[in-house]
């Protein structure tokens, strides 16, 4: 997996990093992070630590229709909507002193959420890093200025092109000119506030239909005023029908880069990553309705590991399905009632032990 970074304002980047670390690094967070690293290294099934990183999905709806995204093509297996601030706070209060990094995006455009700024403020008050992705193709009056004034740590802009033509090949319904206007508006407003505001990162996913613009995009990105540029590969997990070999072949034929093969990430191999899964120890996802998924690759309700409207996060974090799923990557055996886990058939990460080929009994997760 290849990525290339350009930093246009290195001094500003280092200053923001220093301020973030100073605010973030409490003794409790440091202890939790180090403990979590030890427990992951040992592949413990029952964890004393809480995850150092969490994903909260503020909105699983989007104004764009990207062709390899489950939300974009309408195949997302969740009820569409927004996470309410009250639910976020109820959950976040259980982990706020330990979690260090909060992602505020997953299956949609976060700034469509009516409560997104309340959620951002809550994370900032806790001292944790807050980060989200946005398409920035947004028209609401005054929104960009409000984003520039927010206490977000960083914003990644999904802009896969150096021109309207290259951009439109993937970001369907996105408005290239509007995105560029919004970047300039954001940068000007942040500059007027003495540079105080979120770091802005232009993310360019390299694929077959835009790779001719790879050489040009650093110049375009620098001129736009963003702080950094990330050139990266296309994640195959976003392909509708990810488990279908036919879909994978079609995806590769249509989207995998040819000219820039360094960005060609082939997800047809098994396992995709020849290492144990880290998500089960470090990176849970909280959906808009408070249900919990073990990672950002899943979205179907039958894959939920628990419901935070019914149980505390700590109860879910070490429940039967979490412990069984971790055991697939551990030498420590699972002891408990039968459970059904999507991790059993996952081909993304290398299992430590063979798993049963027959379905196991379904048991409601705590």
N, C-alpha and C positions, 0 to 999 in steps of 0.2 A: 504494500500500500504506500503510494508516494504522495507527498504533499509538498508544496513549495510556498514559502511565506515571503512577503515583501513588507517591510516596516518603513513608512514614509516619515513618521515623526518619532524617531527613536527616543529622544529625550522625554517627550510627552508620554510615551508608552512606559518608560521606566518609572517616571513619576507616579503615574496611575497605579502601576504594580506595587510600588512602595507604600502608597497610601492604603491600598486594598489589604496588603499583608499586615500592616500595622493595626488596622481595624479588626481584621479577621482572627489573628493569632492569639486567641485566649488560651489559658492553660487547659480548660476543659476540652476545647476543640482539638488541641494538639494531642492530648491524651487519647481522645476518641479515635483520631486519625491513626495514631501509632498502634493502638490496640487492634483496630480494624485491619491494618496491614498484617499484623502478626496472625490474626485469626484467619485471614484469607490465605496466607502462606501455609498455615497448618491445615487448611480446608476444614475448619471446625463446622459442625452442623448447627450447634446452638451457640449464638453469638451474645457476648456481653456488650459489644460495641454496637452503636447505631451506624447507619450508613453515612459516610462523610459527604456523599453527593446524592441528591434526589431530583427527580423530574416531576414537576407539577404541570399538568396540561390545562392552561386557562381557557382554551377554546379549541374544539376539534372541528371547526368550520373554517372555510377559506374562501377568499374572493378570486383565487386563481384556480386553474384546472390543469395542473401539471400531469403529464401522461403516465408517469411511473409512480405516482403517489396514490395511496388508497383513498385519501380524502378527495384528491383531484378527479379521480375516475368514478367516485361514488361507491367504492367497495368497502369502505370502512365499516367494520362490524360493531359499531357503537351508535347509540342514540346521539344525534348531534346537539350541541349546546355549549354552555359556558360554565366554568367553575365559579360558584358564588364565593364572595369574600369570606362570609361566615364559615363556610365549610373549610376553605383554605386555612383560616386562622385556627379552627378547632384542631386540624391535623398538624399544622406547623408548630403550634404551641407545644406539642409532644416531642419535637425534635430540635427546636430552634437553637438550643444552647450547644448542640453537638454537631449538627450538619454544617459543613463549610461552604458547599457549592450548591446553588439552587438553579436548575434549568427551568425556565418558565415558558416552555414550548414543547410540543410533541407532534400532534396531528393537525395543526391548523395555524391560522394567523393570530398570534397573541393579542395584537392591538385591536382586534374586533371585540374582545371581551369588555363588557361594561365595567368590570371590577379590576381590570389589569393594573391600574395605577395604585389602588388600595393594596393590592397584593405586592407590588413592587416596593411600596413604602414599608410594608410589614417586614419584608426580607431585609431591607436596608437598616431598619431599626434594630434588627438582631445582630447586624455586623457581618452577615454571610455575603459571599459573592453572589450576585444575581446576573443572569445571562439569558438572552433569548435570541431567536432567529425571527426575522421579519422579511416579507417581500417588499415592503416600503412602497408598494403601489397603492397608496392610501390617500383619499381625497378629503377626509373630514377636516373642517375648518379648525385651525389652531392645534391640531393633533401633533404635528411635527415639533412645534415649539414646546409643547408639553412633554414630549419624549426627550427633547434636549435638556429640559430642566429636571428630569427625573433622576433618582439616585441609582439607576441601573449601573452595573459595573461595565457591561459591554453589550453591544448589539451586533449581530452578524446579519448582513444583508444578502439575501439570496438573489444574486445577479449573474446569471450564467451567459454573459455576452459582453462584447466591447462595442456593440452597436445594436440598434433596434432589430435588425435582421437576425443576428446571432442570438439575441435575448429571446425573441419570440418563438424560436424553435422548441423551447421547453417550457418557458413561463407563459403558458396560455392564459389569455385575458389580462396579463400584466401590461402595464403602460410604461415603456422605456423612458419616455420624456418626463412623465410624472415622477418616476423614481429618481431621475437625475435632478429634477427641480427640488424634490424633497431632501435629497442629500445636501444640495447647496443651501437650502433653507436651514437645515439642521446645523451645518457647519457654521453658518453666519450667526445663528442664534447662540450657539455654544461659544463662539469667539467673543460675542458681545458680553457674555457672562464671565469673561476672563479665562476661558478654556475649561471651565467647570462643567462636567457632564459626562455621559457614557462614552467609552471608546467605540469607534465605528469601524467595523471590519467588512470589507467587500469579499464575499465568498463566490468563487467561480468554479462550478463543477464542470470538469472537462468531459465532453462526450463527442461522438463522431460528428455531430451537426454544428458544433461551435469551436472545434479544436483549431480551425484556421485563424481564430482570433486570440489564441493563447499569447502570441508574441506581442500583440498590441495592447492587451488589457492592462498591463502595469502602467503604461503611460496614461491611459484613460482613467484608471482608478486614482492615480496620483493627482491628476488635474481636477478630479471631482472633489477632492478635499478629505477623503476617508483617511483613517490613520494607518490601516493595514490592508493587505490583500492576501487572500488564501486561495491558491490553486489546488484543487483536490479531485479525487476520483468520485465516480458515481456509485452510491450504495445500491447493491442489488436487492436489498431487503425492501426497497420501495416499489419493486415490481409487483403489480397485481398478479396473483397466482404464483407466489414465490416458491411454493412446493412443487409446481408443475415443471417438469423438464422441458416441455414444449415452450412454455412461457420464457424460461431462461434462455433457450436457444434463440427465440425471437428477439428477446432483449439484447443479447450479445450481437446479433446480426445488425440490429438497427442502431444501437447506441454505443457500443464499445469503441473507443478511439483506435484509429489505425496509424495516423501520423505521429501522435504522441502516445506511444505504447507504454510510457512510464506511468500514465494515469489509467491504464487498462486494468481494472480489477475484476478478475474472473471468479464469480461466485458459484460456478458449477461444480467446483471440486468439493469433496467431502472428507473431513470437515472443512468448512470455509476457513476457520482459524484453528491452527494446530496448537491450541493451548486451552486450558480450562476456562470456563465462563467466569468472569468477574462480576457480572451483574447481580448474581444471587447473593453476593456478599456486600456490594458497594453501591448499587445504583438502581433502586426501585422506582417505579413509575406510579404516580397517583393520577387517576383519570378524573374527568370533570365531575363525575358523580361520587367520588370518594372511594371507588374500588381500586385495588392495587394489582398491578402487573409486575412480573419479575424483571422485565426489560422493555426497551423501546421498539423491539422488533415485532411484538405481539399487539393485537388490538381486539380480539374476539372476547366477548363476555365469558365464554366457557373456559378461558385461560386465566381468569382472575384468581389471585391468591387470597383474597379477602376483601372485606368491606369495612372501611373506616367509619361508616355511620353506625356500625354494629359492634365493632371491636376496636381496641386501642392499637396503635401502630406496633408497640412492643409485642402484643399478643399475636399479631399477624406475622411479624418479623421472624418469630421462631415457632410458627405453627407446623403442623404435620407436613403440609405440602412444601413449605420452604425447606424443612429439614430433609425430606426425601429428595428434593431436587438437588440440594447441595451434595447429598451422598453420591450422586452420579459422577461427581468430580473429586471424590474424596476416598481415602482408604478407610475412613470411619464408617461403619455400617449404620444404616438407618434402622431404628427400632421404633415401631409404631404401627398403627393400623394402615391398611392399604389406601393409597391415594392415587388420583389421576393427575399427571402433570404434563404440560406441553414440553417440558425439558426432556422427557423420556425419548421423544422422537426428533429432537432438535439436531440438525446437521451443521449448525454454525460452529460449535465448539467441540473439542475432543473430550469424549467421556472417559473417565478413569476406569470404570467397570462396565461390563456388558449389562444391558437391561433386558427385561422380559419383552418378548416379541408380542405377547398377548396383552390386550387391554387389562388394566387393573381396576378394581372396584372404585367407583366414584364416592368420595366422602366429602361432605361440606367442609371447607376450610374455616378454621376459627378466625 
